[in-house]
Amino acid sequence: MPDQPRRNFPLFPLGIVALPGELIPLHIFEERFKTMMNECLRDEKEFGIVWLSDDGLRTTGCSCAIERVLERMDDGRMNLLTRGTRPFRVIERQSELAYPAGVIEFLEDRQETLDPELMRGAREAYAQLVRRATDNEPDAAELAQMDAYAMAATVDFGPDAKQGLLDLRSENARLRLVTRLFQAATKRLDLIDRAQERAQSNGKVRFGG
């Protein structure tokens, strides 16, 4: 049975998109958000990050839990480490609290059979990107447990791509999207390397060492 809409859910409009499972460090300095985070810490409750894009506040966001307080300053500012948990939709914005809030509903994926070929292709594309970007081999056991969100949460995609993932209510659709994103990122790295090689060769083709 789906969750009932929740009122007075704390909303944090930011210029970023959070994904379920993603670690998000936050520096809290505005008074209204100090109040928000202190209440979340006191009551052990979550808040929602919503992307404040050039086109306005998006309606689909990601609920986040505070993992730990990294630092508290004398003036009330704080550095937090938070983690995305699950997507939600903003039904209505509220202004009666000391901080931004809204009526939200948590979003469920539609019922479908997971396509093993899509999962395999996405993990292979992700592993290739990791090897290409870091020269490290992904841990096979960890990779076998990663879904589309978990893989995408470790890659620095732009907010448009991440919002696209957050808006999808199908894991198969998310796997298709992250596969394309991983392949495009790998291709960009290849192009950057080739451009650097050409620059270092002073326009001449080099053979050997």
Buried (B, 14 or more C-beta within 10 A) or exposed (E): EEEEBBEEBBBBBBEBBBBBBBEBEBEBEEEEBBBBBEBBEEEEEBBBBBBBBEEEBBBBBBBBEBEEEEEEEEEEBBBBEBBBBBBBBBBEBBEEBEBBBBBBBBBEEEEEEEBEEBBEBBBBBBBBBBEBEEEEEBEEEEBEEBBBBBBBBBBEBEBEBBBBBBBBBBBBBBBBBBBEBBBBBBEEEEEEEEEEEEEEEEEEEEEEE
